[in-house]
Amino acid sequence: MSEEELNRSQRTKILERIEKVVADCFYDPTLRGVDWRAAVAAHREAVLSALTGEQFERELTALLSELKASHVGVFRKHPPRGTAKLAISASYAPFPLNGEDRWTFQDVHKGGPASVSGLLPGDVLLSIDDREFKPPEHPIFETGKTLAIKIVTRGMRRETRHLVVPLPARKRFQLPQAAAALVVHKRLDESLGYIRISSFPGIAGVDVANAVSAAVDELSQTERLIIDVRGNTGGGAGVLRVMSLLTPERLPVGYSVNRKQLKLVGQLDRFSVFDRIPPTTKELRLRALMFLPHIKPLLFGSLLKPILLRTEGLGVQPFHKRVVLLTDRHTASAAEILVAFAREHDLAVVVGEATPGRVLQGSAFGVGYGYRVALPIAAYHTARDWILEGHPIQPDIEVPFDPDLAREGLDPQMDQAVATARQL
């Protein structure tokens, strides 16, 4: 069925299912005073009278935005479309160009479709396949196609890039996304190492955890370390490895609770503990048997008992207490958990921009006719009960992103991170 074939009756069924899923599964239906039933009534006619699939999704997105929470969205498998982060491994933000706001690329992850096509931080998006996109309308990246994307790039030149957007890899319990280099590392001088992590994919994060450990091993005996999580919009438990490398101790990190578990907030002694990422998926399967009563419900949005993350106790590293975390407005979810942990225990200096305050545990629910709705099903608390959702983490040293400098190949955030690290 093509997206244009949905009739009013079918759209009504989808809307009714979304209304029920939110009422049953959203982690806090009264968050910030939202009246969900009233929001559905106010948006109903705009949703049901949509003329195209794209307009239908846009109206549903407007409805879901009434929840005022992160990790909310609607998507359809066919035709496949994705956000910049999921479809081309890049992020953007609105910045003025010639007195008019335009979408400007900020983070372009190595190895992803945007990077392969030659897009760079600071490039300004003008149009995709001759369709102009300006804030607040977000660009649409259709997957499985080659898109003609017009940009303003270095020297204020207007150019066209042929952006090959592959069909995204689909893994169970994860949103489909394009592949990019998970971890990039290099030695900046004899005593300073650099690691950039693009995301933390996977529920347990075996692959990214191993990649981070391998990078640290190859940067052996580095006395200072910059960890760059700009543009990292999160993922799963693989972030635990990074936190574990910041301290030799086994420290409690935090936990997520759904609406049925609010009475357990702060009672850490009643939680199960996850404090080790196995080195192989085979060992992970064996270890998962221990958590099966808790993990299985987690995957279906009805976690029985909270799981407390605790660092792995990996021993002393030469760079301890001499770490800089690079952040920006796109450093979200699991990456924000890392920043909060480092802040709570004074383990790193944070340089860059404030994080967005988007830290909820999400899941996706089928609502019919190929559509799925993403919803937050649990709220994250640090071990000291700091709730991060809606509370951006301010950097210790603020360095805003400057698109003009980025178009000249300059990175003041990185320059400040290097200067700061060398003073630690």
Buried (B, 14 or more C-beta within 10 A) or exposed (E): EEBEEBEEEBBEBBBEBBBEBBEEBBBBBEBEEBEBEEBBEEBBEBBBEBEEBBBBBBBBBBBBEBBEBBBBBBBBEEBBBBBBBBBBBBBBBEBEBEEEEBBBBBBBBBBBBBBBBBBBBBBBBBBBEEEEBBBEEEBBBBBEBEBEBBBBBEEEEEEEBEBBBBEBEEEEEBBBBBBBBBBBBEEBEEBBBBBBBBBBBBBBBBBBBBBBBEBBEEBEEBBBBBBBBBBBBBBBBBBBBBBBBBBBEBBBBBBBBBBEBEEBBEEBEEBBBBBBBBEEEEEBEEBBEEBEEBBEBBEEBEBBBBBBBBBBEBEEBBBBEBBBBBBBBBBBBBBBBBBBBBBBBEBBBBBBBBBBBBBBBBBBBEBBBBBBBBBBBBBBBBBEEBBBBBBBBEBEBEBEBBBEBBBEEBBBBBEBBBEBBBEB
